[in-house]
Amino acid sequence: QVQLQESGPGLVKPSETLSLTCRVSGDSISSGHYWAWIRQPPGKGLEWIGHIYPGGSTYHNPSLESRVSISVESSKKQFSLKLASVAAADTAVYYCASIGQLELNIDYWGQGALVTVSS
Amino acid sequence: DIQMTQSPSSLSASIGDRVTITCRASQSISSFLNWYQQKPGKAPKLLIYAASTLQSGVPSRFSGSESGTDFTLTISSLQPEDYAIYYCQQGYRTPLTFGGGTKVEIK
């Protein structure tokens, strides 16, 4: 059973960089899953940000691509999200998650971290 | 991007009712369609993947089906714990995209 836990600042100033880390437990980070970030603005739907395969490819949402960076540190069993030049519209609950390689189904989710962009 | 259109956006139903939620893809996605349940303040939970395969531990009253680019989530007999928002998601191509959600409320 994979367990995921997000950590990072809950408040970020406009134009700065949002940084979040997800700790993976219960499974190897090189187990064959993709590791993903998904966000949900308050009261709204879900938006896929991107995902990474350890030692391999990274995929980003084109709507965010120039601002997004996803990386993995296998030795620490964690992966990270950086979103640059944030604005109020980036205020959301950010989830880290695992994605199955075959069906691209999101099978495990973290509990979510609310990040507010405000001065 | 592949657009996923869910309907209805909300519905009211009573305990024991049969509930059907539909998701339409803007192009062919084969069977790469997944369904999630989200309760207030919680992360979504995977219910069904590959259009009709029940995730381990999910009650058998949930089922999924497909017809071309139309996909359906059915709850055969609604239970109190099923009141939630349901989302579909296509896994055919990046960017992965979600439907807008269907809120199932108590009648």
gemmi code that builds the backbone of each chain (N, CA, C; Angstrom):
import gemmi

chains = {
    "A": [
        ("GLN", (0.850, -1.192, 0.000), (0.000, 0.000, 0.000), (0.887, 1.244, 0.000)),
        ("VAL", (0.784, 2.006, -1.061), (1.568, 3.235, -1.166), (0.945, 4.320, -0.297)),
        ("GLN", (1.783, 5.040, 0.399), (1.326, 6.209, 1.158), (2.118, 7.418, 0.713)),
        ("LEU", (1.410, 8.531, 0.561), (2.012, 9.747, 0.038), (1.699, 10.905, 0.975)),
        ("GLN", (2.679, 11.771, 1.186), (2.489, 12.904, 2.091), (3.142, 14.139, 1.503)),
        ("GLU", (2.324, 15.171, 1.262), (2.843, 16.434, 0.750), (3.379, 17.292, 1.895)),
        ("SER", (4.374, 18.108, 1.572), (4.860, 19.088, 2.536), (5.357, 20.309, 1.782)),
        ("GLY", (5.263, 21.468, 2.466), (5.710, 22.716, 1.864), (4.940, 23.895, 2.419)),
        ("PRO", (5.344, 25.105, 2.048), (4.670, 26.300, 2.558), (3.211, 26.368, 2.139)),
        ("GLY", (2.372, 26.846, 3.042), (0.953, 26.998, 2.732), (0.617, 28.368, 2.166)),
        ("LEU", (1.580, 29.265, 2.185), (1.367, 30.631, 1.692), (2.560, 31.049, 0.840)),
        ("VAL", (2.272, 31.501, -0.373), (3.313, 31.944, -1.297), (2.916, 33.311, -1.846)),
        ("LYS", (3.885, 34.196, -1.973), (3.592, 35.539, -2.493), (3.498, 35.515, -4.021)),
        ("PRO", (2.662, 36.383, -4.584), (2.581, 36.488, -6.050), (3.952, 36.730, -6.663)),
        ("SER", (4.174, 36.114, -7.809), (5.407, 36.167, -8.618), (6.516, 35.260, -8.075)),
        ("GLU", (6.325, 34.679, -6.886), (7.349, 33.793, -6.348), (7.126, 32.350, -6.835)),
        ("THR", (7.978, 31.453, -6.349), (7.915, 30.055, -6.777), (7.314, 29.175, -5.685)),
        ("LEU", (6.308, 28.428, -6.064), (5.676, 27.450, -5.175), (6.526, 26.180, -5.199)),
        ("SER", (6.848, 25.655, -4.015), (7.642, 24.431, -3.936), (6.979, 23.443, -2.983)),
        ("LEU", (6.742, 22.253, -3.461), (6.151, 21.190, -2.651), (6.946, 19.904, -2.830)),
        ("THR", (6.965, 19.101, -1.774), (7.638, 17.811, -1.806), (6.649, 16.738, -1.387)),
        ("CYS", (6.776, 15.566, -1.978), (5.928, 14.428, -1.645), (6.805, 13.260, -1.215)),
        ("ARG", (6.560, 12.787, -0.003), (7.310, 11.656, 0.528), (6.542, 10.382, 0.215)),
        ("VAL", (7.217, 9.381, -0.317), (6.608, 8.104, -0.675), (7.001, 7.041, 0.348)),
        ("SER", (6.010, 6.318, 0.849), (6.299, 5.198, 1.737), (5.434, 4.007, 1.347)),
        ("GLY", (5.851, 2.840, 1.779), (5.077, 1.640, 1.512), (5.396, 0.966, 0.197)),
        ("ASP", (6.252, 1.588, -0.608), (6.607, 1.013, -1.906), (7.885, 1.690, -2.368)),
        ("SER", (8.559, 1.044, -3.305), (9.745, 1.661, -3.888), (9.323, 2.778, -4.834)),
        ("ILE", (10.084, 3.861, -4.836), (9.768, 4.951, -5.754), (10.111, 4.555, -7.186)),
        ("SER", (10.827, 3.460, -7.333), (11.147, 2.941, -8.670), (10.319, 1.706, -8.986)),
        ("SER", (9.092, 1.660, -8.453), (8.254, 0.464, -8.538), (7.546, 0.301, -9.863)),
        ("GLY", (7.683, 1.313, -10.734), (6.971, 1.206, -11.998), (5.809, 2.164, -12.112)),
        ("HIS", (5.542, 2.935, -11.075), (4.515, 3.969, -11.155), (5.113, 5.265, -11.701)),
        ("TYR", (4.225, 6.066, -12.253), (4.548, 7.459, -12.472), (4.194, 8.204, -11.173)),
        ("TRP", (4.878, 9.308, -10.935), (4.629, 10.120, -9.749), (4.151, 11.484, -10.212)),
        ("ALA", (2.994, 11.884, -9.687), (2.255, 12.985, -10.301), (1.872, 14.076, -9.315)),
        ("TRP", (1.575, 15.226, -9.868), (0.979, 16.352, -9.135), (-0.325, 16.738, -9.829)),
        ("ILE", (-1.344, 16.934, -9.008), (-2.683, 17.310, -9.461), (-3.163, 18.408, -8.521)),
        ("ARG", (-3.902, 19.377, -9.040), (-4.381, 20.432, -8.156), (-5.880, 20.643, -8.323)),
        ("GLN", (-6.442, 21.295, -7.305), (-7.880, 21.543, -7.277), (-8.131, 22.897, -6.616)),
        ("PRO", (-8.446, 23.922, -7.396), (-8.807, 25.217, -6.804), (-10.024, 25.054, -5.904)),
        ("PRO", (-10.151, 25.892, -4.888), (-11.279, 25.762, -3.949), (-12.622, 25.744, -4.667)),
        ("GLY", (-13.419, 24.727, -4.406), (-14.748, 24.618, -4.985), (-14.786, 24.245, -6.450)),
        ("LYS", (-13.639, 23.888, -7.023), (-13.601, 23.587, -8.455), (-13.122, 22.167, -8.714)),
        ("GLY", (-12.906, 21.854, -9.995), (-12.534, 20.505, -10.391), (-11.036, 20.250, -10.347)),
        ("LEU", (-10.658, 19.105, -10.880), (-9.287, 18.620, -10.812), (-8.502, 18.973, -12.074)),
        ("GLU", (-7.239, 19.325, -11.879), (-6.351, 19.654, -13.004), (-5.040, 18.895, -12.845)),
        ("TRP", (-4.701, 18.115, -13.840), (-3.421, 17.414, -13.858), (-2.309, 18.415, -14.169)),
        ("ILE", (-1.273, 18.413, -13.323), (-0.140, 19.326, -13.520), (0.957, 18.632, -14.319)),
        ("GLY", (1.271, 17.398, -13.951), (2.307, 16.661, -14.648), (2.718, 15.418, -13.879)),
        ("HIS", (3.570, 14.579, -14.514), (4.085, 13.415, -13.810), (5.457, 13.026, -14.338)),
        ("ILE", (6.135, 12.211, -13.555), (7.514, 11.835, -13.852), (7.706, 10.364, -13.596)),
        ("TYR", (8.568, 9.760, -14.402), (8.981, 8.383, -14.153), (10.438, 8.425, -13.722)),
        ("PRO", (10.770, 7.872, -12.551), (12.155, 7.941, -12.075), (13.158, 7.465, -13.109)),
        ("GLY", (14.102, 8.316, -13.410), (15.134, 7.987, -14.384), (14.670, 8.091, -15.813)),
        ("GLY", (13.448, 8.604, -16.008), (12.908, 8.649, -17.357), (12.222, 9.954, -17.676)),
        ("SER", (11.104, 9.844, -18.341), (10.439, 11.009, -18.907), (9.619, 11.799, -17.902)),
        ("THR", (9.441, 13.061, -18.253), (8.566, 13.948, -17.496), (7.519, 14.519, -18.446)),
        ("TYR", (6.300, 14.609, -17.967), (5.193, 15.125, -18.770), (4.534, 16.264, -17.999)),
        ("HIS", (4.285, 17.372, -18.687), (3.685, 18.527, -18.040), (2.435, 18.948, -18.788)),
        ("ASN", (1.504, 19.582, -18.065), (0.347, 20.175, -18.700), (0.814, 21.367, -19.537)),
        ("PRO", (0.481, 21.389, -20.825), (0.922, 22.515, -21.676), (0.474, 23.876, -21.164)),
        ("SER", (-0.658, 23.907, -20.445), (-1.147, 25.185, -19.930), (-0.226, 25.746, -18.841)),
        ("LEU", (0.607, 24.904, -18.276), (1.512, 25.316, -17.198), (2.973, 25.087, -17.539)),
        ("GLU", (3.231, 24.486, -18.702), (4.534, 23.884, -18.961), (5.728, 24.796, -18.723)),
        ("SER", (5.626, 26.047, -19.125), (6.797, 26.919, -19.002), (7.107, 27.258, -17.545)),
        ("ARG", (6.153, 27.015, -16.654), (6.353, 27.386, -15.239), (6.610, 26.195, -14.332)),
        ("VAL", (6.419, 24.974, -14.857), (6.430, 23.776, -14.006), (7.741, 23.012, -14.104)),
        ("SER", (8.178, 22.528, -12.949), (9.318, 21.610, -12.907), (8.994, 20.501, -11.913)),
        ("ILE", (9.115, 19.252, -12.359), (8.904, 18.102, -11.487), (10.178, 17.281, -11.485)),
        ("SER", (10.621, 16.916, -10.287), (11.858, 16.148, -10.162), (11.667, 15.055, -9.124)),
        ("VAL", (12.559, 14.070, -9.146), (12.483, 12.972, -8.202), (13.852, 12.741, -7.578)),
        ("GLU", (13.855, 12.451, -6.286), (15.072, 12.064, -5.569), (14.845, 10.653, -5.039)),
        ("SER", (15.257, 9.673, -5.813), (14.974, 8.281, -5.475), (15.581, 7.879, -4.140)),
        ("SER", (16.791, 8.379, -3.854), (17.461, 7.977, -2.617), (16.698, 8.442, -1.384)),
        ("LYS", (15.961, 9.538, -1.517), (15.178, 10.079, -0.407), (13.717, 9.637, -0.468)),
        ("LYS", (13.356, 8.857, -1.512), (11.981, 8.405, -1.710), (11.020, 9.583, -1.719)),
        ("GLN", (11.356, 10.593, -2.496), (10.482, 11.741, -2.601), (10.557, 12.357, -3.988)),
        ("PHE", (9.509, 13.091, -4.335), (9.524, 13.836, -5.578), (8.961, 15.226, -5.297)),
        ("SER", (9.251, 16.159, -6.185), (8.980, 17.563, -5.895), (8.327, 18.275, -7.064)),
        ("LEU", (7.634, 19.359, -6.727), (7.000, 20.252, -7.689), (7.501, 21.662, -7.450)),
        ("LYS", (7.855, 22.334, -8.512), (8.117, 23.768, -8.462), (7.256, 24.432, -9.523)),
        ("LEU", (6.529, 25.463, -9.117), (5.692, 26.237, -10.023), (6.107, 27.696, -9.887)),
        ("ALA", (6.645, 28.239, -10.957), (7.221, 29.582, -10.921), (6.171, 30.654, -11.210)),
        ("SER", (6.493, 31.860, -10.823), (5.691, 33.053, -11.145), (4.219, 32.860, -10.814)),
        ("VAL", (3.938, 32.471, -9.589), (2.558, 32.168, -9.216), (1.704, 33.427, -9.124)),
        ("ALA", (0.401, 33.204, -9.311), (-0.595, 34.262, -9.177), (-1.757, 33.711, -8.361)),
        ("ALA", (-2.738, 34.563, -8.082), (-3.874, 34.142, -7.252), (-4.572, 32.920, -7.840)),
        ("ALA", (-4.583, 32.809, -9.160), (-5.241, 31.676, -9.818), (-4.574, 30.335, -9.535)),
        ("ASP", (-3.383, 30.381, -8.972), (-2.675, 29.142, -8.616), (-3.028, 28.664, -7.207)),
        ("THR", (-3.847, 29.423, -6.505), (-4.330, 28.981, -5.191), (-5.157, 27.718, -5.356)),
        ("ALA", (-4.778, 26.666, -4.643), (-5.427, 25.373, -4.825), (-4.959, 24.395, -3.752)),
        ("VAL", (-5.672, 23.293, -3.644), (-5.150, 22.140, -2.943), (-4.304, 21.356, -3.940)),
        ("TYR", (-3.064, 21.108, -3.569), (-2.140, 20.374, -4.425), (-2.007, 18.949, -3.882)),
        ("TYR", (-2.296, 17.981, -4.766), (-2.183, 16.573, -4.402), (-0.974, 15.958, -5.090)),
        ("CYS", (-0.222, 15.167, -4.360), (0.711, 14.268, -5.034), (0.029, 12.912, -5.156)),
        ("ALA", (0.428, 12.152, -6.150), (-0.283, 10.915, -6.452), (0.606, 9.967, -7.238)),
        ("SER", (0.186, 8.713, -7.280), (0.860, 7.738, -8.145), (-0.083, 7.366, -9.281)),
        ("ILE", (0.505, 7.142, -10.431), (-0.268, 6.816, -11.628), (0.220, 5.493, -12.192)),
        ("GLY", (-0.707, 4.595, -12.451), (-0.373, 3.310, -13.060), (0.102, 3.503, -14.489)),
        ("GLN", (1.171, 2.783, -14.856), (1.783, 2.987, -16.169), (0.906, 2.569, -17.317)),
        ("LEU", (0.085, 1.543, -17.125), (-0.673, 1.009, -18.258), (-1.934, 1.822, -18.545)),
        ("GLU", (-2.721, 2.056, -17.503), (-4.021, 2.698, -17.703), (-3.981, 4.197, -17.418)),
        ("LEU", (-2.858, 4.691, -16.890), (-2.752, 6.084, -16.435), (-3.905, 6.426, -15.499)),
        ("ASN", (-4.226, 5.481, -14.621), (-5.212, 5.709, -13.566), (-4.458, 6.134, -12.318)),
        ("ILE", (-5.073, 7.059, -11.568), (-4.434, 7.628, -10.383), (-4.848, 6.778, -9.196)),
        ("ASP", (-3.981, 5.851, -8.792), (-4.421, 4.848, -7.834), (-4.165, 5.208, -6.373)),
        ("TYR", (-3.194, 6.047, -6.107), (-2.960, 6.494, -4.736), (-2.790, 8.006, -4.723)),
        ("TRP", (-3.349, 8.637, -3.683), (-3.316, 10.084, -3.537), (-2.777, 10.459, -2.167)),
        ("GLY", (-2.070, 11.581, -2.099), (-1.769, 12.172, -0.806), (-3.019, 12.841, -0.260)),
        ("GLN", (-2.928, 13.350, 0.937), (-4.094, 13.977, 1.564), (-4.353, 15.376, 1.012)),
        ("GLY", (-3.373, 15.951, 0.333), (-3.527, 17.284, -0.246), (-2.941, 18.362, 0.637)),
        ("ALA", (-2.408, 19.403, -0.008), (-1.838, 20.545, 0.709), (-2.411, 21.816, 0.107)),
        ("LEU", (-3.079, 22.610, 0.931), (-3.629, 23.879, 0.452), (-2.505, 24.907, 0.346)),
        ("VAL", (-2.341, 25.470, -0.834), (-1.382, 26.536, -1.047), (-2.147, 27.776, -1.481)),
        ("THR", (-1.984, 28.840, -0.736), (-2.639, 30.110, -1.021), (-1.612, 31.086, -1.558)),
        ("VAL", (-1.934, 31.729, -2.659), (-1.055, 32.759, -3.219), (-1.629, 34.116, -2.839)),
        ("SER", (-0.901, 34.825, -2.011), (-1.378, 36.111, -1.522), (-0.199, 36.899, -0.960)),
        ("SER", (-0.295, 38.204, -1.087), (0.765, 39.054, -0.529), (0.477, 39.386, 0.934)),
    ],
    "B": [
        ("ASP", (-6.111, 19.047, -26.725), (-6.451, 18.316, -25.516), (-7.778, 17.571, -25.698)),
        ("ILE", (-7.917, 16.439, -25.004), (-9.158, 15.681, -25.037), (-10.106, 16.250, -23.984)),
        ("GLN", (-11.281, 16.666, -24.414), (-12.258, 17.240, -23.490), (-13.164, 16.133, -22.963)),
        ("MET", (-13.421, 16.175, -21.671), (-14.301, 15.199, -21.023), (-15.524, 15.937, -20.492)),
        ("THR", (-16.696, 15.568, -20.981), (-17.925, 16.252, -20.597), (-18.794, 15.310, -19.769)),
        ("GLN", (-19.015, 15.684, -18.532), (-19.815, 14.878, -17.618), (-21.222, 15.411, -17.535)),
        ("SER", (-22.190, 14.508, -17.368), (-23.564, 14.922, -17.119), (-24.265, 13.886, -16.245)),
        ("PRO", (-25.199, 14.357, -15.395), (-25.467, 15.769, -15.118), (-24.369, 16.349, -14.227)),
        ("SER", (-24.419, 17.657, -13.998), (-23.447, 18.267, -13.083), (-23.841, 18.012, -11.639)),
        ("SER", (-25.112, 17.768, -11.412), (-25.577, 17.389, -10.082), (-26.869, 16.593, -10.208)),
        ("LEU", (-27.134, 15.812, -9.181), (-28.379, 15.055, -9.142), (-28.762, 14.799, -7.701)),
        ("SER", (-30.060, 14.638, -7.488), (-30.583, 14.286, -6.170), (-31.192, 12.895, -6.258)),
        ("ALA", (-30.866, 12.047, -5.314), (-31.364, 10.673, -5.337), (-31.574, 10.179, -3.915)),
        ("SER", (-32.427, 9.185, -3.788), (-32.750, 8.608, -2.485), (-31.966, 7.314, -2.262)),
        ("ILE", (-31.854, 6.950, -0.995), (-31.198, 5.684, -0.659), (-31.900, 4.548, -1.394)),
        ("GLY", (-31.103, 3.691, -2.017), (-31.649, 2.559, -2.749), (-31.877, 2.821, -4.227)),
        ("ASP", (-31.803, 4.088, -4.644), (-31.997, 4.433, -6.060), (-30.833, 3.923, -6.898)),
        ("ARG", (-31.147, 3.707, -8.174), (-30.115, 3.412, -9.166), (-29.687, 4.752, -9.762)),
        ("VAL", (-28.389, 5.011, -9.771), (-27.853, 6.290, -10.230), (-26.916, 6.058, -11.410)),
        ("THR", (-27.068, 6.895, -12.424), (-26.220, 6.782, -13.618), (-25.593, 8.128, -13.931)),
        ("ILE", (-24.293, 8.132, -14.129), (-23.526, 9.331, -14.481), (-22.819, 9.045, -15.806)),
        ("THR", (-22.844, 10.032, -16.689), (-22.274, 9.840, -18.025), (-21.084, 10.769, -18.249)),
        ("CYS", (-20.130, 10.264, -18.992), (-18.938, 11.028, -19.359), (-18.691, 10.803, -20.846)),
        ("ARG", (-18.563, 11.907, -21.590), (-18.331, 11.815, -23.038), (-16.976, 12.411, -23.389)),
        ("ALA", (-16.203, 11.661, -24.139), (-14.893, 12.139, -24.590), (-15.023, 12.829, -25.943)),
        ("SER", (-14.190, 13.840, -26.165), (-14.254, 14.613, -27.411), (-13.656, 13.855, -28.598)),
        ("GLN", (-12.964, 12.758, -28.317), (-12.441, 11.894, -29.374), (-12.286, 10.493, -28.807)),
        ("SER", (-11.947, 9.542, -29.649), (-11.788, 8.177, -29.174), (-10.674, 8.077, -28.139)),
        ("ILE", (-10.974, 7.404, -27.024), (-9.972, 7.174, -25.983), (-9.864, 5.687, -25.661)),
        ("SER", (-10.328, 4.860, -26.605), (-10.369, 3.423, -26.359), (-11.079, 3.184, -25.020)),
        ("SER", (-10.483, 2.393, -24.144), (-11.105, 2.153, -22.834), (-10.332, 2.836, -21.709)),
        ("PHE", (-9.561, 3.869, -22.051), (-8.722, 4.527, -21.062), (-9.520, 5.578, -20.286)),
        ("LEU", (-10.476, 5.092, -19.516), (-11.359, 5.968, -18.770), (-11.436, 5.477, -17.326)),
        ("ASN", (-11.221, 6.408, -16.410), (-11.202, 6.091, -14.984), (-12.229, 6.942, -14.248)),
        ("TRP", (-12.776, 6.393, -13.169), (-13.779, 7.092, -12.357), (-13.275, 7.240, -10.913)),
        ("TYR", (-13.556, 8.406, -10.325), (-13.133, 8.707, -8.954), (-14.322, 9.224, -8.161)),
        ("GLN", (-14.244, 9.003, -6.863), (-15.213, 9.535, -5.900), (-14.472, 10.479, -4.966)),
        ("GLN", (-15.023, 11.653, -4.731), (-14.406, 12.588, -3.795), (-15.423, 13.066, -2.772)),
        ("LYS", (-15.083, 12.901, -1.506), (-15.906, 13.399, -0.411), (-15.313, 14.695, 0.106)),
        ("PRO", (-16.134, 15.531, 0.758), (-15.649, 16.850, 1.183), (-14.384, 16.787, 2.030)),
        ("GLY", (-13.414, 17.586, 1.656), (-12.168, 17.681, 2.406), (-11.224, 16.511, 2.233)),
        ("LYS", (-11.555, 15.602, 1.333), (-10.731, 14.410, 1.132), (-10.182, 14.356, -0.292)),
        ("ALA", (-9.123, 13.569, -0.450), (-8.597, 13.324, -1.794), (-9.548, 12.406, -2.553)),
        ("PRO", (-9.561, 12.516, -3.868), (-10.348, 11.566, -4.666), (-9.879, 10.140, -4.433)),
        ("LYS", (-10.801, 9.212, -4.705), (-10.521, 7.786, -4.547), (-10.863, 7.092, -5.862)),
        ("LEU", (-9.953, 6.264, -6.334), (-10.183, 5.532, -7.581), (-11.256, 4.467, -7.371)),
        ("LEU", (-12.285, 4.504, -8.218), (-13.354, 3.501, -8.150), (-13.216, 2.453, -9.256)),
        ("ILE", (-13.068, 2.949, -10.470), (-13.075, 2.094, -11.655), (-11.991, 2.570, -12.600)),
        ("TYR", (-11.256, 1.622, -13.188), (-10.275, 1.974, -14.208), (-10.504, 1.130, -15.453)),
        ("ALA", (-9.912, 1.557, -16.544), (-10.105, 0.883, -17.833), (-11.592, 0.714, -18.149)),
        ("ALA", (-12.349, 1.736, -17.858), (-13.784, 1.845, -18.168), (-14.688, 0.959, -17.328)),
        ("SER", (-14.233, -0.253, -16.976), (-15.170, -1.176, -16.328), (-14.545, -2.066, -15.254)),
        ("THR", (-13.278, -1.878, -14.949), (-12.610, -2.717, -13.949), (-12.697, -2.082, -12.575)),
        ("LEU", (-13.288, -2.803, -11.650), (-13.468, -2.295, -10.294), (-12.143, -2.326, -9.539)),
        ("GLN", (-11.778, -1.193, -8.956), (-10.576, -1.141, -8.121), (-10.782, -2.029, -6.896)),
        ("SER", (-9.715, -2.640, -6.445), (-9.775, -3.516, -5.276), (-10.400, -2.787, -4.085)),
        ("GLY", (-11.347, -3.450, -3.420), (-11.962, -2.896, -2.222), (-13.193, -2.035, -2.476)),
        ("VAL", (-13.491, -1.765, -3.731), (-14.662, -0.932, -4.068), (-15.904, -1.824, -4.131)),
        ("PRO", (-16.990, -1.399, -3.492), (-18.210, -2.238, -3.477), (-18.726, -2.556, -4.872)),
        ("SER", (-19.311, -3.735, -4.996), (-19.762, -4.204, -6.310), (-20.998, -3.468, -6.813)),
        ("ARG", (-21.605, -2.602, -6.002), (-22.731, -1.798, -6.499), (-22.271, -0.740, -7.514)),
        ("PHE", (-20.964, -0.496, -7.552), (-20.408, 0.408, -8.551), (-20.027, -0.404, -9.802)),
        ("SER", (-20.363, 0.132, -10.961), (-19.963, -0.509, -12.206), (-19.749, 0.544, -13.282)),
        ("GLY", (-18.976, 0.185, -14.280), (-18.712, 1.090, -15.391), (-18.922, 0.400, -16.719)),
        ("SER", (-19.319, 1.181, -17.711), (-19.511, 0.637, -19.045), (-19.132, 1.680, -20.074)),
        ("GLU", (-19.043, 1.240, -21.318), (-18.659, 2.157, -22.382), (-19.423, 1.834, -23.660)),
        ("SER", (-19.599, 2.886, -24.469), (-20.177, 2.729, -25.797), (-19.565, 3.814, -26.670)),
        ("GLY", (-18.585, 3.429, -27.448), (-17.877, 4.424, -28.251), (-17.140, 5.407, -27.375)),
        ("THR", (-17.491, 6.678, -27.501), (-16.842, 7.715, -26.685), (-17.688, 8.093, -25.477)),
        ("ASP", (-18.745, 7.348, -25.215), (-19.603, 7.576, -24.054), (-19.326, 6.521, -22.991)),
        ("PHE", (-19.153, 7.001, -21.753), (-18.851, 6.121, -20.636), (-19.864, 6.368, -19.528)),
        ("THR", (-20.199, 5.318, -18.794), (-21.217, 5.424, -17.764), (-20.736, 4.802, -16.464)),
        ("LEU", (-20.974, 5.535, -15.383), (-20.778, 5.010, -14.036), (-22.163, 4.764, -13.452)),
        ("THR", (-22.391, 3.566, -12.958), (-23.687, 3.219, -12.363), (-23.491, 2.786, -10.922)),
        ("ILE", (-24.350, 3.338, -10.068), (-24.443, 2.861, -8.690), (-25.779, 2.140, -8.614)),
        ("SER", (-25.752, 0.853, -8.372), (-26.972, 0.051, -8.517), (-27.995, 0.328, -7.410)),
        ("SER", (-27.504, 0.608, -6.212), (-28.395, 0.893, -5.088), (-27.678, 1.876, -4.176)),
        ("LEU", (-28.046, 3.137, -4.279), (-27.318, 4.218, -3.603), (-27.341, 4.035, -2.087)),
        ("GLN", (-26.179, 4.157, -1.484), (-26.028, 4.042, -0.036), (-25.649, 5.395, 0.569)),
        ("PRO", (-25.862, 5.584, 1.866), (-25.567, 6.889, 2.481), (-24.126, 7.352, 2.256)),
        ("GLU", (-23.201, 6.409, 2.228), (-21.785, 6.774, 2.072), (-21.415, 7.125, 0.630)),
        ("ASP", (-22.380, 7.016, -0.287), (-22.098, 7.302, -1.698), (-22.329, 8.764, -2.073)),
        ("TYR", (-22.838, 9.552, -1.142), (-23.055, 10.956, -1.443), (-21.694, 11.646, -1.513)),
        ("ALA", (-21.396, 12.151, -2.710), (-20.050, 12.642, -2.995), (-20.060, 13.292, -4.378)),
        ("ILE", (-18.879, 13.728, -4.809), (-18.699, 14.208, -6.186), (-17.924, 13.136, -6.944)),
        ("TYR", (-18.369, 12.862, -8.161), (-17.746, 11.833, -8.984), (-17.112, 12.487, -10.213)),
        ("TYR", (-15.896, 12.063, -10.514), (-15.154, 12.594, -11.658), (-14.732, 11.460, -12.593)),
        ("CYS", (-14.785, 11.730, -13.886), (-14.158, 10.836, -14.845), (-12.821, 11.441, -15.268)),
        ("GLN", (-11.937, 10.616, -15.810), (-10.604, 11.065, -16.238), (-10.136, 10.174, -17.375)),
        ("GLN", (-9.631, 10.786, -18.433), (-9.099, 9.973, -19.534), (-7.598, 9.766, -19.343)),
        ("GLY", (-7.174, 8.530, -19.605), (-5.763, 8.181, -19.508), (-5.201, 7.789, -20.859)),
        ("TYR", (-5.834, 8.258, -21.929), (-5.413, 7.861, -23.284), (-4.201, 8.637, -23.747)),
        ("ARG", (-4.178, 9.925, -23.387), (-3.117, 10.805, -23.885), (-2.902, 11.949, -22.918)),
        ("THR", (-1.653, 12.376, -22.761), (-1.411, 13.602, -22.001), (-1.732, 14.806, -22.875)),
        ("PRO", (-2.218, 15.916, -22.302), (-2.476, 16.086, -20.883), (-3.665, 15.260, -20.393)),
        ("LEU", (-3.470, 14.570, -19.265), (-4.595, 13.885, -18.650), (-5.663, 14.920, -18.316)),
        ("THR", (-6.911, 14.595, -18.600), (-7.994, 15.546, -18.379), (-9.153, 14.882, -17.642)),
        ("PHE", (-9.849, 15.712, -16.870), (-10.950, 15.265, -16.036), (-12.264, 15.853, -16.533)),
        ("GLY", (-13.362, 15.162, -16.244), (-14.662, 15.767, -16.402), (-14.889, 16.791, -15.305)),
        ("GLY", (-15.951, 17.579, -15.454), (-16.215, 18.660, -14.514), (-16.797, 18.198, -13.183)),
        ("GLY", (-17.175, 16.937, -13.085), (-17.697, 16.405, -11.836), (-19.214, 16.331, -11.809)),
        ("THR", (-19.719, 15.355, -11.059), (-21.152, 15.206, -10.809), (-21.351, 15.089, -9.315)),
        ("LYS", (-22.113, 16.014, -8.764), (-22.390, 15.999, -7.330), (-23.651, 15.202, -7.084)),
        ("VAL", (-23.536, 14.153, -6.273), (-24.681, 13.314, -5.925), (-25.153, 13.726, -4.539)),
        ("GLU", (-26.374, 14.221, -4.465), (-26.917, 14.752, -3.221), (-28.106, 13.932, -2.742)),
        ("ILE", (-28.436, 14.143, -1.479), (-29.552, 13.433, -0.867), (-30.872, 14.083, -1.286)),
        ("LYS", (-31.832, 13.253, -1.701), (-33.155, 13.752, -2.066), (-34.059, 13.770, -0.841)),
    ],
}
model = gemmi.Model(1)
for chain_id, residues in chains.items():
    chain = gemmi.Chain(chain_id)
    for i, (resn, *xyz) in enumerate(residues, 1):
        res = gemmi.Residue()
        res.name, res.seqid = resn, gemmi.SeqId(i, " ")
        for name, pos in zip(("N", "CA", "C"), xyz):
            atom = gemmi.Atom()
            atom.name, atom.element = name, gemmi.Element(name[0])
            atom.pos, atom.b_iso = gemmi.Position(*pos), 0.0
            res.add_atom(atom)
        chain.add_residue(res)
    model.add_chain(chain)
structure = gemmi.Structure()
structure.add_model(model)
structure.setup_entities()
